[in-house]
Amino acid sequence: FILSVFFFNEKATVMKIVGILVGLGGALLCISTQKSDDLASDAFSGNLFCLVSSVIYAVYLILSNRFLRRTGPYTLMRYTFSGAAVSSLIVMAFVGYEASLTTLSLHFWPIALLLFVLIFPTVISYLLIPTGLKYLSTTVVAIYGYLILVVASIVSFLVGQDRFSWEQLGAMLLICVGVYWVEIAENNGRERKRPHSPSIT
């Protein structure tokens, strides 16, 4: 949102700012209450990596939005995945390649989990992002990323990788309210931009 406002002249309305701050408050509440324990050996380092990842992802969304004005989502995906493949080859040239899955005998669940990761969180997710950017602003697409915290918390509770806390429930509610307010602000902005047809008297 900050990058879009300062560099690409996105309009900063009061409701949108409040919605982003509420959602950010939920995210910070979730982060600040996560302490290092048997489930998170180094919470500070993990949060730092996630912060850097979020900044890079924000830049990716902005650049994707600009690129989509001249091309389609499939062309964007071709460049995205091609760049990922080339960068992976460069990294492998320095650190080597090791994938135990390719040397072990084939089993159903490892292959099923690998296919799930390749299809849903990777291909379908990255295909829907540029599709959303064609109809929504970069900020609205990014604010939906806060919902990852909600889904991740629920799933982690179900599989036993996290413990329930009232702080996380409060963070989820703040995130959902923040997303709702930003979406309302975006809809109001679109309504104001829509030309009104002259009334017939």
Backbone as a chain_set.jsonl record, in Angstrom:
{"seq": "FILSVFFFNEKATVMKIVGILVGLGGALLCISTQKSDDLASDAFSGNLFCLVSSVIYAVYLILSNRFLRRTGPYTLMRYTFSGAAVSSLIVMAFVGYEASLTTLSLHFWPIALLLFVLIFPTVISYLLIPTGLKYLSTTVVAIYGYLILVVASIVSFLVGQDRFSWEQLGAMLLICVGVYWVEIAENNGRERKRPHSPSIT", "coords": {"N": [[0.834, -1.201, 0.0], [1.926, 1.248, 0.828], [4.032, 1.525, -1.044], [2.507, 1.66, -3.405], [1.037, 4.004, -3.002], [3.037, 6.03, -2.822], [4.607, 5.725, -5.147], [2.968, 5.063, -7.306], [0.701, 6.531, -7.244], [-1.696, 5.671, -5.974], [-4.878, 6.121, -4.516], [-5.255, 7.146, -1.2], [-7.582, 6.485, 0.983], [-9.455, 7.276, 3.986], [-10.913, 5.133, 5.109], [-9.702, 2.952, 3.873], [-7.098, 3.133, 4.857], [-7.588, 2.785, 7.597], [-8.647, 0.184, 7.555], [-6.426, -1.295, 6.625], [-4.627, -0.814, 8.715], [-5.995, -2.044, 10.838], [-6.05, -4.732, 9.959], [-3.275, -5.141, 9.807], [-2.704, -4.791, 12.487], [-3.873, -7.11, 13.528], [-2.2, -9.029, 12.332], [0.265, -8.318, 13.517], [-0.367, -8.809, 16.185], [-0.639, -11.571, 16.122], [1.979, -12.247, 15.476], [3.502, -11.123, 17.572], [2.692, -12.535, 19.816], [3.664, -15.016, 19.388], [5.908, -17.109, 20.698], [9.23, -18.444, 21.181], [9.335, -21.89, 21.39], [8.716, -25.423, 21.895], [7.381, -25.821, 19.524], [8.126, -23.743, 17.894], [11.243, -23.066, 17.264], [12.891, -20.828, 16.906], [11.469, -18.109, 16.953], [11.836, -15.371, 16.396], [13.728, -15.225, 14.249], [12.275, -16.612, 12.322], [10.049, -14.892, 11.974], [11.4, -12.689, 10.958], [12.344, -13.631, 8.48], [9.857, -14.054, 7.254], [8.95, -11.413, 7.146], [10.765, -10.19, 5.333], [10.122, -11.738, 3.114], [7.479, -10.895, 2.711], [7.808, -8.211, 1.938], [9.183, -8.518, -0.493], [7.221, -9.907, -1.877], [5.245, -7.945, -2.029], [6.456, -6.109, -3.78], [6.551, -7.757, -6.015], [3.778, -8.026, -6.577], [3.108, -5.38, -7.307], [4.754, -4.938, -9.564], [3.741, -6.964, -11.181], [1.13, -6.067, -11.58], [1.605, -3.796, -13.171], [2.789, -5.003, -15.371], [0.705, -6.581, -16.323], [-0.922, -4.789, -17.588], [-0.048, -4.636, -20.132], [0.01, -7.179, -21.119], [-1.222, -10.624, -20.871], [-2.462, -12.831, -18.182], [-1.418, -15.449, -18.531], [0.921, -15.098, -19.999], [2.366, -13.628, -18.129], [2.617, -15.599, -16.136], [4.19, -17.423, -17.509], [6.649, -16.102, -17.701], [7.143, -15.785, -14.968], [7.355, -18.436, -13.871], [9.347, -19.406, -15.535], [11.472, -17.744, -14.825], [11.731, -18.575, -12.155], [12.542, -21.221, -12.558], [15.032, -20.893, -13.858], [16.463, -19.463, -11.888], [16.476, -21.418, -9.907], [18.107, -23.371, -11.069], [20.518, -21.974, -11.101], [21.004, -21.649, -8.351], [21.208, -24.361, -7.624], [23.548, -25.017, -8.946], [25.479, -24.01, -7.267], [24.957, -24.966, -4.648], [24.34, -27.595, -4.965], [22.352, -30.586, -5.629], [19.766, -32.297, -4.123], [17.375, -34.615, -3.65], [15.526, -36.67, -1.974], [13.19, -37.92, -2.616], [13.319, -38.707, -5.255], [15.018, -40.833, -5.251], [14.023, -42.783, -3.612], [11.734, -45.568, -3.272], [8.581, -45.404, -4.909], [5.788, -44.05, -3.265], [2.358, -43.635, -2.311], [1.379, -41.407, -0.652], [3.595, -39.496, -0.305], [3.96, -38.729, -3.024], [1.39, -37.762, -3.583], [1.227, -35.57, -1.808], [3.287, -33.976, -2.835], [2.294, -33.426, -5.417], [-0.005, -32.0, -4.674], [1.144, -29.666, -3.551], [2.449, -28.649, -5.805], [0.33, -28.172, -7.565], [-1.923, -26.778, -6.305], [-1.115, -24.679, -4.171], [0.838, -23.534, -5.741], [0.722, -23.477, -8.825], [-2.114, -22.949, -9.351], [-2.635, -20.97, -7.414], [-0.766, -18.9, -8.099], [-1.714, -18.37, -10.612], [-4.226, -17.323, -10.153], [-3.653, -14.942, -8.868], [-2.629, -12.9, -10.785], [-4.978, -12.795, -12.273], [-6.792, -11.741, -10.41], [-5.539, -9.263, -10.086], [-6.216, -7.973, -12.41], [-8.742, -7.025, -11.997], [-8.845, -5.87, -9.492], [-7.287, -3.54, -7.191], [-3.75, -3.341, -6.424], [-3.325, -3.164, -3.67], [-5.681, -4.248, -2.527], [-5.547, -6.912, -3.403], [-3.224, -7.634, -2.07], [-4.019, -7.31, 0.61], [-5.726, -9.414, 0.984], [-3.923, -11.387, 1.402], [-3.524, -11.439, 4.118], [-5.395, -13.223, 5.011], [-4.173, -15.634, 4.861], [-2.965, -16.061, 7.31], [-5.175, -16.677, 8.903], [-6.217, -19.055, 7.736], [-3.924, -20.676, 7.919], [-3.593, -20.807, 10.701], [-5.925, -22.183, 11.533], [-5.663, -24.651, 10.165], [-3.211, -25.519, 11.222], [-3.923, -25.907, 13.906], [-5.647, -28.08, 13.597], [-3.981, -30.137, 12.679], [-2.206, -30.408, 14.713], [0.076, -28.792, 14.903], [0.159, -26.399, 16.163], [-0.989, -24.449, 18.984], [-4.097, -23.567, 20.471], [-4.977, -20.195, 21.14], [-6.332, -17.318, 22.773], [-5.361, -14.93, 21.883], [-4.641, -15.435, 19.228], [-7.152, -15.931, 18.15], [-8.295, -13.372, 18.464], [-6.566, -12.01, 16.72], [-7.29, -13.173, 14.274], [-9.942, -12.211, 14.02], [-9.481, -9.436, 13.862], [-8.029, -9.339, 11.47], [-9.925, -10.268, 9.578], [-11.881, -8.236, 9.818], [-10.348, -6.05, 8.977], [-9.772, -6.761, 6.288], [-12.376, -6.706, 5.293], [-13.074, -3.973, 5.607], [-11.213, -2.726, 3.886], [-12.032, -3.804, 1.451], [-14.632, -2.73, 1.292], [-13.959, -0.01, 1.139], [-12.633, -0.021, -1.316], [-14.719, -0.761, -3.043], [-16.395, 1.466, -2.711], [-14.757, 3.402, -3.846], [-14.724, 2.533, -6.52], [-17.403, 2.911, -7.167], [-17.594, 5.704, -7.074], [-15.96, 6.374, -9.197], [-17.347, 5.388, -11.351], [-19.083, 6.395, -14.21], [-21.982, 8.404, -14.135], [-25.136, 7.892, -15.559], [-27.061, 10.215, -17.449], [-30.039, 11.482, -16.042], [-33.418, 10.915, -17.061], [-35.759, 13.277, -17.626]], "CA": [[0.0, 0.0, 0.0], [2.832, 2.408, 0.885], [4.697, 1.632, -2.343], [1.526, 2.075, -4.405], [0.666, 5.401, -2.762], [4.146, 6.936, -3.076], [5.218, 5.598, -6.466], [2.011, 4.827, -8.385], [-0.426, 7.449, -7.062], [-2.944, 5.059, -5.505], [-5.551, 7.027, -3.594], [-5.287, 6.664, 0.185], [-8.775, 6.936, 1.689], [-9.425, 7.034, 5.431], [-11.409, 3.798, 5.397], [-8.695, 1.989, 3.432], [-5.981, 3.197, 5.815], [-8.033, 2.159, 8.845], [-8.751, -1.248, 7.317], [-5.077, -1.865, 6.555], [-4.05, -0.772, 10.061], [-6.66, -3.068, 11.646], [-5.518, -6.02, 9.522], [-1.883, -5.202, 10.228], [-2.73, -5.008, 13.935], [-4.11, -8.532, 13.735], [-0.984, -9.757, 11.977], [1.281, -8.053, 14.539], [-0.781, -9.512, 17.402], [-0.306, -12.978, 15.923], [3.438, -12.376, 15.489], [4.082, -10.76, 18.87], [2.352, -13.532, 20.825], [4.342, -16.271, 19.057], [7.184, -17.194, 21.399], [10.041, -19.622, 20.884], [9.041, -23.032, 22.251], [8.964, -26.683, 21.202], [6.786, -25.753, 18.197], [8.843, -22.713, 17.12], [12.536, -23.025, 17.943], [13.455, -19.476, 16.83], [10.356, -17.326, 16.399], [12.302, -14.085, 15.879], [14.312, -15.43, 12.918], [11.191, -16.971, 11.418], [9.291, -13.67, 11.663], [12.25, -11.838, 10.121], [12.286, -14.182, 7.123], [8.519, -13.789, 6.723], [8.873, -9.982, 6.847], [11.487, -9.969, 4.074], [9.317, -12.365, 2.067], [6.304, -10.054, 2.458], [8.241, -7.025, 1.182], [9.457, -8.96, -1.865], [5.929, -10.248, -2.475], [4.572, -6.68, -2.345], [7.081, -5.601, -5.01], [6.091, -8.646, -7.091], [2.398, -7.68, -6.914], [3.092, -4.093, -8.006], [5.327, -5.134, -10.901], [2.803, -7.794, -11.938], [0.015, -5.213, -11.971], [2.05, -2.962, -14.284], [3.041, -5.881, -16.511], [-0.574, -7.076, -16.831], [-1.561, -3.769, -18.423], [0.432, -4.809, -21.499], [-0.06, -8.577, -21.527], [-2.216, -11.411, -20.15], [-1.965, -13.585, -17.019], [-0.634, -16.623, -18.915], [2.268, -14.617, -20.347], [3.023, -13.307, -16.863], [2.969, -16.851, -15.484], [5.301, -18.036, -18.24], [7.879, -15.433, -17.27], [7.356, -16.035, -13.539], [7.854, -19.788, -13.647], [10.635, -19.539, -16.229], [12.472, -17.112, -13.962], [11.944, -19.443, -10.995], [13.31, -22.394, -12.989], [16.412, -20.477, -14.117], [17.101, -19.15, -10.609], [16.709, -22.684, -9.211], [19.286, -23.993, -11.677], [21.7, -21.228, -10.652], [21.236, -22.008, -6.948], [21.665, -25.749, -7.572], [24.932, -25.08, -9.405], [26.358, -23.654, -6.152], [24.709, -25.737, -3.427], [24.11, -28.991, -5.282], [20.961, -31.043, -5.776], [19.461, -33.474, -3.321], [15.934, -34.854, -3.508], [15.397, -38.077, -1.589], [11.986, -38.484, -3.22], [13.652, -39.298, -6.55], [15.837, -42.032, -5.053], [13.269, -43.771, -2.855], [10.644, -46.233, -3.983], [7.409, -44.544, -4.982], [4.678, -44.309, -2.359], [1.224, -42.787, -2.682], [1.223, -40.155, 0.088], [4.589, -38.481, -0.684], [3.664, -38.216, -4.366], [0.153, -36.974, -3.495], [1.545, -34.292, -1.172], [4.08, -33.189, -3.785], [1.385, -32.941, -6.456], [-0.857, -30.971, -4.071], [1.934, -28.434, -3.443], [2.733, -28.143, -7.153], [-0.876, -27.761, -8.289], [-2.803, -25.81, -5.643], [-0.475, -23.457, -3.671], [1.802, -22.979, -6.691], [0.198, -23.121, -10.144], [-3.438, -22.312, -9.289], [-2.519, -19.737, -6.63], [-0.087, -17.857, -8.868], [-2.537, -18.032, -11.765], [-5.352, -16.503, -9.706], [-3.173, -13.617, -8.458], [-2.736, -11.922, -11.877], [-6.386, -12.642, -12.651], [-7.349, -10.777, -9.467], [-4.951, -7.94, -10.321], [-6.882, -7.341, -13.549], [-10.012, -6.448, -11.563], [-8.693, -5.221, -8.196], [-6.026, -2.821, -7.01], [-2.682, -4.121, -5.806], [-3.518, -3.164, -2.222], [-6.753, -5.177, -2.169], [-5.011, -8.264, -3.592], [-2.258, -7.878, -0.995], [-4.692, -7.402, 1.907], [-6.26, -10.769, 1.096], [-2.85, -12.235, 1.909], [-3.683, -11.575, 5.569], [-6.231, -14.392, 5.289], [-3.285, -16.793, 5.001], [-2.794, -16.28, 8.749], [-6.378, -17.313, 9.43], [-6.256, -20.433, 7.249], [-2.781, -21.404, 8.481], [-3.845, -21.072, 12.12], [-6.949, -23.227, 11.666], [-5.097, -25.934, 9.727], [-2.168, -25.94, 12.162], [-4.609, -26.454, 15.069], [-6.23, -29.378, 13.267], [-2.943, -31.16, 12.496], [-1.387, -30.481, 15.905], [1.319, -28.04, 14.806], [0.022, -25.15, 16.912], [-1.906, -24.51, 20.116], [-5.102, -22.506, 20.439], [-4.854, -19.113, 22.114], [-7.307, -16.251, 22.542], [-4.688, -13.884, 21.105], [-4.747, -15.774, 17.813], [-8.542, -15.716, 17.758], [-8.433, -11.927, 18.29], [-5.85, -11.636, 15.503], [-8.122, -13.582, 13.141], [-11.072, -11.292, 13.897], [-8.966, -8.154, 13.364], [-7.662, -9.498, 10.06], [-11.162, -10.339, 8.779], [-12.479, -6.892, 9.809], [-9.501, -5.208, 8.143], [-10.022, -7.111, 4.884], [-13.729, -6.231, 4.961], [-13.062, -2.515, 5.456], [-10.487, -2.368, 2.668], [-12.891, -4.155, 0.32], [-15.697, -1.722, 1.246], [-13.353, 1.232, 0.65], [-12.37, -0.198, -2.75], [-16.009, -0.713, -3.732], [-16.844, 2.863, -2.715], [-13.947, 4.11, -4.835], [-15.186, 2.168, -7.855], [-18.703, 3.531, -7.383], [-17.384, 7.125, -7.367], [-15.343, 6.513, -10.525], [-18.275, 4.978, -12.397], [-19.845, 7.542, -14.743], [-23.432, 8.354, -13.927], [-25.921, 8.18, -16.772], [-27.966, 11.35, -17.216], [-31.42, 11.09, -15.739], [-34.409, 11.343, -18.048], [-36.834, 14.025, -16.954]], "C": [[0.867, 1.249, 0.0], [3.534, 2.611, -0.446], [3.737, 2.148, -3.411], [1.153, 3.547, -4.244], [1.793, 6.344, -3.193], [4.645, 6.9, -4.513], [4.211, 5.462, -7.598], [0.694, 5.55, -8.155], [-1.752, 6.747, -6.732], [-3.556, 5.957, -4.437], [-5.649, 6.389, -2.213], [-6.506, 7.255, 0.888], [-8.674, 6.568, 3.173], [-9.854, 5.605, 5.756], [-10.389, 2.731, 4.997], [-7.517, 1.97, 4.398], [-6.36, 2.51, 7.118], [-8.113, 0.646, 8.681], [-7.395, -1.93, 7.288], [-4.442, -1.888, 7.941], [-4.684, -1.827, 10.976], [-6.138, -4.452, 11.274], [-4.074, -6.209, 9.932], [-1.78, -5.421, 11.732], [-2.978, -6.471, 14.273], [-2.883, -9.364, 13.427], [0.1, -9.566, 13.035], [0.935, -8.734, 15.858], [-0.42, -10.991, 17.307], [1.208, -13.194, 16.02], [3.996, -12.156, 16.89], [3.786, -11.782, 19.958], [2.985, -14.886, 20.539], [5.726, -16.272, 19.698], [7.929, -18.449, 20.97], [9.721, -20.726, 21.888], [9.324, -24.305, 21.471], [8.361, -26.703, 19.805], [7.469, -24.725, 17.304], [10.179, -22.474, 17.809], [13.148, -21.636, 17.953], [12.426, -18.569, 16.163], [10.825, -16.017, 15.793], [12.871, -14.229, 14.47], [13.233, -15.783, 11.907], [10.369, -15.761, 11.013], [10.088, -12.74, 10.763], [12.24, -12.319, 8.675], [10.934, -13.909, 6.48], [8.347, -12.322, 6.36], [9.556, -9.659, 5.525], [10.691, -10.553, 2.907], [8.111, -11.506, 1.71], [6.66, -8.819, 1.644], [8.498, -7.394, -0.273], [8.159, -9.285, -2.59], [5.151, -8.988, -2.851], [5.129, -6.074, -3.63], [6.636, -6.435, -6.203], [4.672, -8.291, -7.528], [2.333, -6.382, -7.718], [3.625, -4.235, -9.422], [4.399, -5.971, -11.774], [1.628, -6.965, -12.432], [0.384, -4.346, -13.166], [2.252, -3.798, -15.538], [1.74, -6.355, -17.148], [-1.296, -6.059, -17.694], [-1.161, -3.916, -19.884], [0.312, -6.245, -21.996], [-1.096, -9.302, -20.685], [-1.609, -12.21, -19.013], [-1.106, -14.786, -17.396], [0.78, -16.231, -19.342], [3.047, -14.267, -19.087], [3.47, -14.572, -16.146], [4.139, -17.536, -16.18], [6.627, -17.419, -17.822], [8.187, -15.72, -15.799], [7.972, -17.404, -13.298], [9.168, -20.049, -14.386], [11.749, -18.913, -15.404], [12.77, -17.946, -12.734], [12.79, -20.653, -11.373], [14.771, -22.037, -13.209], [17.137, -20.178, -12.81], [17.371, -20.417, -9.801], [17.937, -23.401, -9.755], [20.564, -23.299, -11.229], [22.039, -21.59, -9.207], [21.778, -23.427, -6.839], [23.111, -25.885, -8.029], [25.912, -24.787, -8.28], [26.184, -24.58, -4.949], [24.472, -27.212, -3.694], [22.632, -29.333, -5.31], [20.771, -32.306, -4.956], [17.962, -33.572, -3.134], [15.736, -36.331, -3.237], [14.192, -38.738, -2.226], [12.303, -39.193, -4.525], [14.476, -40.573, -6.417], [15.113, -43.12, -4.284], [12.232, -44.456, -3.735], [9.385, -45.377, -3.879], [6.327, -45.0, -4.01], [3.598, -43.271, -2.634], [1.251, -41.44, -1.992], [2.308, -39.132, -0.223], [4.332, -37.874, -2.057], [2.417, -37.336, -4.34], [0.41, -35.614, -2.869], [2.341, -33.396, -2.101], [3.193, -32.613, -4.884], [0.463, -31.854, -5.925], [-0.125, -29.636, -4.003], [2.177, -27.821, -4.818], [1.489, -27.554, -7.816], [-1.6, -26.611, -7.587], [-2.064, -24.569, -5.127], [0.464, -22.812, -4.686], [1.118, -22.526, -7.974], [-1.124, -22.363, -10.043], [-3.363, -20.989, -8.531], [-1.892, -18.618, -7.446], [-0.824, -17.509, -10.147], [-3.7, -17.133, -11.368], [-4.911, -15.1, -9.299], [-3.224, -12.61, -9.613], [-4.158, -11.744, -12.378], [-7.071, -11.645, -11.727], [-6.824, -9.374, -9.694], [-5.584, -7.226, -11.513], [-8.154, -6.615, -13.127], [-9.916, -5.665, -10.258], [-7.378, -4.462, -8.144], [-5.018, -3.721, -6.32], [-2.881, -4.238, -4.303], [-4.577, -4.17, -1.792], [-6.272, -6.621, -2.325], [-4.044, -8.599, -2.462], [-2.945, -8.069, 0.35], [-5.336, -8.773, 2.079], [-5.191, -11.755, 1.557], [-2.904, -12.398, 3.41], [-4.511, -12.81, 5.92], [-5.4, -15.667, 5.39], [-3.073, -17.113, 6.477], [-3.977, -17.021, 9.35], [-6.408, -18.789, 9.035], [-5.129, -21.254, 7.868], [-2.999, -21.734, 9.95], [-4.836, -22.208, 12.305], [-6.377, -24.592, 11.296], [-4.05, -26.43, 10.715], [-2.77, -26.472, 13.47], [-5.083, -27.882, 14.793], [-5.176, -30.476, 13.162], [-1.973, -31.209, 13.668], [-0.065, -29.753, 15.839], [1.256, -26.699, 15.536], [-0.971, -25.376, 18.039], [-2.878, -23.336, 20.039], [-4.791, -21.467, 21.509], [-5.867, -18.034, 21.749], [-6.682, -15.109, 21.753], [-4.803, -14.171, 19.611], [-6.177, -15.616, 17.309], [-8.81, -14.223, 17.552], [-7.745, -11.441, 17.028], [-6.663, -11.996, 14.264], [-9.276, -12.61, 12.924], [-10.625, -9.934, 13.359], [-8.626, -8.235, 11.883], [-8.907, -9.507, 9.18], [-11.851, -8.978, 8.699], [-11.677, -5.96, 8.914], [-9.715, -5.473, 6.665], [-11.382, -6.581, 4.439], [-13.735, -4.728, 4.732], [-12.321, -2.073, 4.19], [-11.333, -2.667, 1.438], [-14.04, -3.156, 0.172], [-15.157, -0.405, 0.69], [-13.088, 1.147, -0.846], [-13.661, -0.136, -3.551], [-16.555, 0.702, -3.791], [-16.072, 3.678, -3.735], [-14.377, 3.804, -6.248], [-16.53, 2.806, -8.168], [-18.553, 5.011, -7.731], [-16.787, 7.335, -8.746], [-16.307, 6.19, -11.648], [-19.072, 6.161, -12.89], [-21.329, 7.347, -14.544], [-24.133, 8.703, -15.211], [-26.875, 9.332, -16.487], [-29.402, 10.876, -17.008], [-32.361, 11.665, -16.791], [-35.533, 12.02, -17.304], [-37.945, 14.317, -17.926]], "O": [[0.592, 2.201, -0.731], [3.627, 3.739, -0.932], [4.115, 2.983, -4.232], [0.972, 4.257, -5.234], [1.536, 7.348, -3.857], [5.063, 7.927, -5.047], [4.557, 5.721, -8.75], [-0.314, 5.23, -8.787], [-2.812, 7.192, -7.171], [-2.858, 6.484, -3.571], [-6.071, 5.241, -2.073], [-6.468, 8.4, 1.338], [-7.918, 5.677, 3.56], [-9.229, 4.941, 6.583], [-10.228, 1.728, 5.693], [-6.997, 0.903, 4.722], [-5.572, 1.752, 7.683], [-7.693, -0.096, 9.569], [-7.223, -3.011, 7.852], [-3.792, -2.866, 8.308], [-3.993, -2.436, 11.794], [-5.819, -5.256, 12.15], [-3.679, -7.295, 10.356], [-0.896, -6.134, 12.206], [-2.368, -7.012, 15.195], [-2.554, -10.293, 14.164], [0.777, -10.522, 13.413], [1.827, -9.187, 16.575], [0.043, -11.592, 18.277], [1.665, -14.193, 16.575], [4.857, -12.908, 17.345], [4.543, -11.892, 20.923], [2.864, -15.809, 21.345], [6.609, -15.521, 19.284], [7.332, -19.396, 20.459], [9.826, -20.519, 23.097], [10.08, -24.285, 20.5], [8.772, -27.513, 18.974], [7.395, -24.827, 16.08], [10.248, -21.768, 18.814], [13.853, -21.283, 18.899], [12.503, -18.297, 14.965], [10.279, -15.582, 14.779], [12.534, -13.44, 13.586], [13.266, -15.316, 10.769], [10.024, -15.611, 9.841], [9.519, -12.074, 9.898], [12.139, -11.513, 7.75], [10.864, -13.571, 5.299], [7.677, -12.005, 5.377], [9.0, -8.943, 4.693], [10.597, -9.941, 1.843], [7.755, -11.396, 0.537], [5.905, -8.419, 0.758], [8.084, -6.675, -1.183], [8.008, -8.979, -3.772], [4.472, -8.964, -3.877], [4.374, -5.586, -4.47], [6.372, -5.895, -7.277], [4.388, -8.258, -8.726], [1.591, -6.291, -8.695], [3.031, -3.723, -10.371], [4.28, -5.718, -12.973], [1.178, -7.132, -13.565], [-0.424, -4.172, -14.078], [1.927, -3.359, -16.641], [1.666, -6.518, -18.366], [-2.191, -6.422, -18.457], [-1.834, -3.396, -20.774], [0.496, -6.498, -23.186], [-1.779, -8.679, -19.872], [-0.387, -12.271, -18.879], [-0.166, -15.12, -16.675], [1.733, -16.962, -19.071], [4.236, -14.566, -18.98], [4.576, -14.622, -15.607], [4.979, -18.155, -15.528], [7.611, -18.128, -17.613], [9.349, -15.879, -15.424], [8.984, -17.525, -12.607], [10.003, -20.823, -13.918], [12.839, -19.474, -15.292], [13.921, -18.03, -12.305], [13.656, -21.07, -10.605], [15.66, -22.784, -12.798], [18.285, -20.582, -12.63], [18.371, -20.495, -9.088], [18.717, -23.971, -8.992], [21.58, -23.955, -11.001], [23.202, -21.81, -8.87], [22.696, -23.684, -6.06], [23.828, -26.768, -7.558], [27.051, -25.253, -8.316], [27.167, -24.939, -4.301], [24.407, -28.005, -2.756], [21.775, -28.489, -5.052], [21.53, -33.266, -5.087], [17.35, -32.696, -2.522], [15.774, -37.15, -4.155], [14.152, -39.96, -2.37], [11.642, -40.171, -4.876], [14.613, -41.318, -7.387], [15.544, -44.273, -4.301], [11.9, -43.968, -4.815], [9.161, -44.706, -2.871], [5.994, -46.183, -3.942], [3.878, -42.176, -3.123], [1.155, -40.413, -2.664], [1.971, -37.961, -0.397], [4.464, -36.665, -2.245], [2.378, -36.291, -4.989], [-0.123, -34.608, -3.336], [2.105, -32.189, -2.155], [3.326, -31.443, -5.241], [0.172, -30.889, -6.633], [-0.687, -28.596, -4.348], [2.115, -26.601, -4.972], [1.575, -26.561, -8.538], [-1.865, -25.58, -8.206], [-2.357, -23.473, -5.606], [0.851, -21.657, -4.512], [0.95, -21.327, -8.196], [-1.251, -21.263, -10.581], [-3.958, -19.997, -8.953], [-2.421, -17.507, -7.486], [-0.583, -16.446, -10.719], [-4.12, -16.277, -12.148], [-5.705, -14.162, -9.373], [-3.815, -11.544, -9.443], [-4.517, -10.667, -12.856], [-7.839, -10.799, -12.184], [-7.555, -8.399, -9.522], [-5.498, -6.003, -11.616], [-8.6, -5.696, -13.813], [-10.809, -4.878, -9.946], [-6.471, -4.704, -8.941], [-5.376, -4.73, -5.712], [-2.634, -5.295, -3.723], [-4.393, -4.873, -0.799], [-6.558, -7.462, -1.474], [-4.045, -9.72, -1.953], [-2.511, -8.895, 1.153], [-5.477, -9.248, 3.206], [-5.514, -12.836, 2.048], [-2.391, -13.383, 3.941], [-4.349, -13.381, 6.999], [-5.861, -16.667, 5.939], [-3.009, -18.28, 6.863], [-3.804, -17.889, 10.206], [-6.597, -19.663, 9.881], [-5.344, -22.389, 8.292], [-2.632, -22.819, 10.403], [-4.623, -23.095, 13.132], [-6.576, -25.571, 12.015], [-3.999, -27.622, 11.019], [-2.207, -27.38, 14.082], [-4.944, -28.772, 15.632], [-5.443, -31.624, 13.516], [-1.009, -31.973, 13.631], [0.837, -30.046, 16.624], [2.228, -25.944, 15.514], [-1.703, -26.366, 18.049], [-2.517, -22.247, 19.595], [-4.397, -21.8, 22.626], [-6.215, -17.855, 20.582], [-7.382, -14.395, 21.034], [-5.034, -13.258, 18.817], [-6.391, -15.213, 16.166], [-9.472, -13.84, 16.588], [-8.262, -10.565, 16.335], [-6.724, -11.218, 13.312], [-9.564, -12.225, 11.791], [-11.294, -9.346, 12.509], [-8.904, -7.304, 11.127], [-8.945, -8.833, 8.151], [-12.351, -8.599, 7.64], [-12.254, -5.166, 8.171], [-9.826, -4.539, 5.871], [-11.518, -6.066, 3.329], [-14.334, -4.253, 3.767], [-12.758, -1.149, 3.504], [-11.354, -1.883, 0.489], [-14.387, -2.774, -0.946], [-15.809, 0.242, -0.13], [-13.291, 2.121, -1.57], [-13.7, 0.472, -4.621], [-17.12, 1.104, -4.808], [-16.636, 4.538, -4.412], [-14.401, 4.695, -7.096], [-16.778, 3.201, -9.307], [-19.285, 5.528, -8.575], [-17.061, 8.342, -9.399], [-16.127, 6.653, -12.775], [-19.681, 6.871, -12.089], [-21.863, 6.259, -14.758], [-23.788, 9.677, -15.88], [-27.438, 9.414, -15.395], [-29.897, 9.992, -17.707], [-32.135, 12.747, -17.333], [-36.185, 11.414, -16.454], [-38.942, 14.938, -17.556]]}, "num_chains": 1, "name": "protein.A"}
